């Protein structure tokens, strides 16, 4: 067994390295991913070890990056595209929705589209708009795309390798505020669980908190505070946003009778709305209160000095729990 303590950034770097060693068809491309190693250093050292033909610095043109990756995937490669910041993905939105998502269906499955599009997402790093957005619902709403979000180094290490090995196009969301914030023990000989599965990360019986990406940590902090007050909150990390794995959520809500969905994206038409609708459909007679949602305000992302007022935090989550339990 080989166990290494890693940050999320190091875990993602190790996952890319392991995937590239295992398959010569895996190539990495994006803005500054080569010599610089990416703005968050996720691809640090890869170009030196694998060469410029497999780790390619591209022009500042997201549509061209993804369009080139489409051609590579059609020819049997497995491109891993880095979008430098979440808000920069929109120039490539046409390619992603019209080509990446539809090509396999368009060819009746004859030509797969094995591509991973890595997107650092979410706020909390003191950056301006276009650097702190949460566009996940727009991709989860697009048939033909798989969408996943890691929340910790262990998941980041295994989920990225599984996404690269998939023959389906995967939008891989990485919570940028957690790149260098926490560390975990990663066993590179472990057997990972399935990619398209949610997971209970803290058991409880008072209420169910459903989160993904950066808000998993927020919910775990809220559960720790609630435990000091005698309330055991169950926390579920969705991990896969499309397809959604609702089994653990349904099982939990049937026991607790209360559900709160937490994400950084603004609430209106966010992923929490879909989760709330499915919970209501499947667990109606178990619910003791409406499913509540905690998210960002329905405004463009604010200036950095007030972003903490915008983002869900421990107090907002606990307030929603109090409102649910008092219903």
KAQUINOR-V714671 format. One line per field, one symbol per residue. phi: phi as a letter, one per 40 degrees, with the letter a starting at -180 (. if undefined). psi: psi as a letter, one per 40 degrees, with the letter a starting at -180 (. if undefined). Layout:
# KAQUINOR-V714671
phi: ???
psi: ???
This chain:
# KAQUINOR-V714671
phi: .bbbcbccdcccccccccccccacccbbaicgccdcggcbgcbdgccccbgccbbbcbccaccccccccdcccccgcbcbcbccbdccccccccccccbdcbcccccfgcbcbcbbbcbcbgbgbgbcdgbacbccccccccchbcbbbcbacccdcccccccccccccbcbcbcccbdbcbbacbccbcbcccccacacbacabcabbbaafccccccccccccccccgbbccbbccgbcaccbcdccdccccccgbbbbbacccccgcccccccccccccbdcccbaccbbbacccbddcddcbccccccbdccccccccccccc
psi: hhhhhiidddddddddddddddheehihiahfecddeidefdfheddddeieeeghhiiggdddddddddddddeeighhhhhdideeeddedddddddddeddddefedhiggihhhhhiiaeefiiieefigedddddehiehihihieiddddddddddddeieihhhhhhhdeedediiihhheeihiiidfhihhehiiedihhhiibdedddddddddddddeehhhhhhhddhdhihgeddddddddddehhhhhidiidhfiddddddddddddfdeeheiihihhaiigiihiideeddddihadddddddddddde.
